[in-house]
Amino acid sequence: MSSIDDKIDSKIDDIQKELIMTNLDEDGKLSCLKAFKVARLIGREPKEMSGITKSLGLKITNCELGVFGKIKFQEPNMSVYNKLEENYNGKKKLECEILWEEAKKTSLNTVGSTIKGTDLDVVHCQLGCFREKKGHHES
C-alpha cells in the first residue's frame, strides 16, 4: 500500500491537534470512522487525514472495509458480492468511496465482510491511506 499524503499540507494548530488526540483509541491510534469525524471537526478533507496523522506520528487503523486493522468481520454476503459484480461490470477493484455508498444499502460491516472474504479489493482510500491494495492479508 502506498499513501498519498506526500502532497498534503499537514500543518494543524493546537486546537486541531487536541481534537485528534482526544479521539484516539486505547492503542493511541485513530480509527477509520473517527478519522472521518475528526476531519469534519478540524475543517479538513478526509483525504488529508493520513498525512496529518503521519505528521503527528499516529496511525489510522481499523479500516471499515477490511484493508487493515483488527475489525472482526462476518462471512461474505454473496448477494452483496453479486450486486457489486453486476453493478460494476465484474471489476475486482472498487473505490473506497463507491463501497461506502453501497454500504448505505446494507451496512459497512456487510460490505467490509464481503470485500475481506472474496476476491474484491479496495482502491483509493478516502482518508488518503493508500491508492491501491494488492491482495488480501490477515491483520
ABEGO torsion letter per residue (X at the ends): XBBAAAABBABBBAAAAAAAAAABBAAGBBBAAAAAAAAAAAGBBAAAAAAAAAAAGBBBBGBAAGABEABBBBBBBAAAAAAAAAAAGGBABBBAAAAAAAAAABBAAAAAAAAAABABBBBGBAAGABABBBEBBBX
